[in-house]
Amino acid sequence: MTGGAAASQAYGEAWYWDERYRKEAGPFDWYQKYPALAPLLRLYLAPHHSLLLVGCGNSVFGENMVDDGYQDVVNIDISSVVIEQMKKKYHDMPRLKYMKMDVKDMSDFESGSFDAVIDKGTLDSIMCGQNSQENATKMLEEVNRILKEKGVYMLITYGDPSYRLRLLKDMENWTVKLHVIERWEKSSNQNKWELTKPLPLDDDSTSVIAVLGPKPDVHYIYVCVKGDDGARADTKSGEAAN
């Protein structure tokens, strides 16, 4: 096994991330930074919502959310090293909380605890590790459990619908919408697709390919609403409240 393959197999392991965060002081944001995603978050989230960022690492995403008016942001990570670093860094920001936790077992949280869960690379990391399908299912079941009815799971990922949609739709009571954004390192700050407008989404992803073309240089954002789509008529209230 090559070094890169060995590392990817360890992505779901706490020891790997502990070692990484001891060496890399950060901060680092996977995939996208907050300002690029803020318009989409405002569409689905309100400032008073209880929010959970999973696999937070040493990202400044939570800090940016609090600075932008969100009032209750909980961050979890499997690495005790990075959680201690972040607790120390943000000890004077009470709206920003940090806890060591495995996203596959969030039993410290009661069912229906959160209005939204934001995932920027955590499911992708699990999908690169050992027992990927089993562990991804455990994670998504836990996310589903801790979300309130009409709660939102927002997944920012490199996984296109042919890889991610079936996994997400296994959660039977989720309605899935798809947004896209250009990868930030490639972007000229001119997104070709309107971030806040969902793409047409069918079961075999042909509708997405028709819009984006083959192998588009984008990150996919799946917005999974717990419960039926019509029940989420209040999403605009989050936008207005900002």
Secondary structure, DSSP 8 states (H G I E B T S, - for coil): --HHHHHHHTTT-HHHHHHHHHH------SS--HHHHHHHHHHH--TTSEEEEES-TT-SHHHHHHHTT--EEEEEES-HHHHHHHHHHTTT-TTEEEEE-BTTB-TTS-TT-EEEEEEESHHHHHHHSTTHHHHHHHHHHHHHHHEEEEEEEEEEES--HHHHHHHHHTSTTEEEEEEEEE-TTT--S--SS-TTS-B---TTSHHHHHHH-SS-SEEEEEEEEES-GGGGTTHHHHHHH-
